Amino acid sequence: MGEALRYALCTQTVTLYHPDETTRQVVRTVLDGVFLDRRVKLNRTETGRQLAQAFLLVIPAAAGQPDRDYTLEPGDRVLEGVGPDLAWAGWSAFVPAAVEGLCCVQYTAPKILGGRLCHLEAGGWWTRSGSGAHSLTN
């Protein structure tokens, strides 16, 4: 593959939260060397304009391999920095409306180059009213 890809913006730390219904536990994983961009997004709807929250997370392969070092799926949560441990009983209340800076994963997209994972992208968006692509209560 030649020279390794450089991820100069990937200097942040995030905590990933994945609910495991089988064991009734929330798996918490801290990853360093990632990029998290949180922003306000303007959605145009049939009734006008609506502000929404959005995020993009980039996890280079050097920061960890999916399904080996971490699990990240739609419905999981992402928090910038080192987040707290979370018990299963607290999962339903662990939502962006209640936790400042918390993001809800709507999609994941592995990016492959030369047959190898170079990074995983994840993102999502939601509105305060609970409408749109993703609700703050999810």
N, C-alpha and C positions, 0 to 999 in steps of 0.2 A: 504494500500500500504506500510505500515511500515514506516521506516525512509525516509524522503524526500531526493530526489537526490540532490547532491551538485554540483554546477557549479563554481568551484574555478577560472576558467579563464574568467568568464563572469563579467568583471569589466569595460567594455567600454560603451560609449554613442554613439548612432547613430541617424541620422535623416532619416526617411522614407518619400518618396514622392510617392503619388498615384494620378494619373490623373483621375478625375471624369468627363467624357465627358458629362454627363447629366447636371451637374451644371456648366460646363466649369471652374472648379477650380482644383488646385493642393492641395490635402490634405497633410499637413506636420505634422508628428508625431515624437516627440523626445522620444527615449527609453533609459533608463539606465539599467545597469546590463546585458549587452549582450556581445557576443564575435564576433569580425569581423576579419577575416584573409584574407588579400589581398596578392597575390603572382603572380609571373611570372610562366607560365606553358609552357612546351615544347610540341607542337603538332607535330606528325609525319603525313605527308601528302604524296600523290602520287608523289609530286614534291620535296620532301625533308622534312626538319625540319622548323618549324615556331614557333616563340615565341608568346604567347598569355597572356593576363591578366586574372586572375581568382580570385574568392572570395568565402568565405563560411561565412555565418552569422548564429549564433545560438542565438535564443531568448527563454530563459527559461520561463516557464509558470508564474513564479513569476514576470517577467518583463512586462508581459501583455498577454492578451488573444486575438488571432486573431478574427476579425469580431466584437469584443467588444471594445478593446482598440486601435486597429490598423488594417489597411488593408495592405496586402502585396501579390502581385500577379505578375506573369511574365509580364515584361515590366515596372514595377515600378523601382525606383532608391533608392540607399542607399548611404549615405555619413557619414563618420566617424565624430563624434563630433556633436555639435549643428550647423546645417546648416541654411542658410537664408530662409526667406519666399520666395515663388515663385509664380508669377502670371501665369495664363493660357497662356498668350501670350509668356512667356519665356520657356514653356515646350519643344518645338521642338529643342531649342538650348541647353537644359540642358542635355548634353551628356558627357561621359567620355573623349572624344577628346577635349572638351572645359573646363571641370571642373576637376581639379586635385583631385584624390582620389574618384571620383564618380564611383559607380558600377551599372550595369544594371542587374536586377533580371531575370534569365532565368527559374528557377524552385523554388517551395516551397514544403517542405515535412514535414508534422506534424508527430511527433514521440509520440506514445501512449504507456503508461505502466499502466497496471491494469485498463484499460478502461478510463484513464484520460490523457490529453495532458501533457507531461513532457517538451517538447520544440518543437519549430518550426525551421527547417533548411531552409535556402534559399541560392542560389548560382547562379553562371553564369561564362561564360568566353567569350572572344572576342579578335579579332586581330586588329591591326592598319589598315590593308588594307580593313577592313570591311568584310573579308571572315571568314569562320569558323563558329562556333556555334552561335556567336552573334557579331554583328557589333558595332563598337564604335559610329556609328551614330544612334543607337537605344536607 
